[in-house]
Amino acid sequence: MMNLRGLRSLSTAGAFTLTSFLSCFVSADVQQPYEGSLIQSQFSLDPFADADKLTLVLDRTLQLAGCDVRNDSFSSTGGDLECYYCHLSSDVWEAQRKDPSQLPSFRDMLGESINCGDHAYVFSLKEIADKARKYDIENNLTNAKVKGVILTQPSAGSSVLMNAIIVGEGSKSHTFADHDAIIGLMDACHELGEDQCMFDEQVSAMVNVIYMLSRTRKSDDESNIYIKLNPDSSANINVMREALKGQDVKWAYVQRDADEVLTKAMERKRNGCLKKRNNPSTGLLSYVQGLGYDDLKEFTNEEVCSAFFAHNHQTAINELSSEDPNTIFLDYETSIKDKDQLISLLQDFFDINVNDKFVYSKVTEQVQKETHTRGGSRKRSPWVDEIPRTEITDLVKSANTKFLKNIVQL
């Protein structure tokens, strides 16, 4: 076993998987290491060592932290996900609400929790969700509602928007930015293969995940949750849309000039999109084949990423409608970078009372900050307004003419 206090640094490019770190977690049924052992010395004392972990999940002391997708999780035989739970104290939530630029993602929040870093307890998703629903009914407990879902292109300012929402809502909401359970579930079919993944089972799992996340509140002060997806998950937004079908949810899609998006994506440590050359999803491969290409193997680096972003973008706008009053398309330059417009957006679209002087002051202060999170190492840097615009190369322009810029309408 190993210490997980540096949980953020263990994954910088994707969702945690229980398979990868199972040896690090403490199952609900596994005993603690022997007293005085070398293994035990690497962990903090578990305050819940002698407690019934199921009871702690049901009474909302422990929260959903992530899930492991198995090969049969969404099969016709009715598989399941193994999900792990840990304790995120109120201090961590309050720290995020005070300055979300310091804890912008759920992974960052996990990294601030000693319990989540050293201890986690594993349960079947279907089993625990069924028991939670029964417990909530018997104890007359209500859950938070999903108020908003944020989709985004890469480097388009969605974190700035989410951070403004966090300080604007305050204790009325919990926010889940890039939650590993959601991301892993949405992207699961690419990893499993289309023949192993039934859409209805995937949606059912998402309904259960959202239900467990909505069990965060213990008072009437917290009535909403917000979910922010990572850019790659836009290609699988249909899973989230179906899981929330019929609910009054605000959908916001944040986009940016195609050349700016691709230029930033080509920077070192940001160019994970290049992996799609040899490992494209079925949807991405079908997309480029529909444009007359056999695959992505002969593409330039810029073309690989531009095609990938174009596929994600096309999928998102196919799912969303500009005629829906609960849907909004946001341009970085006019809706995020322009602070006055951003604040108006909170008031007019998300129904956040920014007219309150105290709330307005907090939001105004927050939107001046830029967020950078890379797992465990977050680099603080000036706000975008102060940074000289990066030169757009001919390779970027050429690639986007074929793919991303060809379909983006700002």
Beta strands, then each sheet from edge to edge (+ up, - down):
strand 1: 63-69
strand 2: 81-86
strand 3: 121-124
strand 4: 145-152
strand 5: 173-177
strand 6: 224-228
strand 7: 250-255
strand 8: 327-331
sheet 1: 1+ 2- 3+
sheet 2: 5+ 6+ 4+ 7+ 8+
end
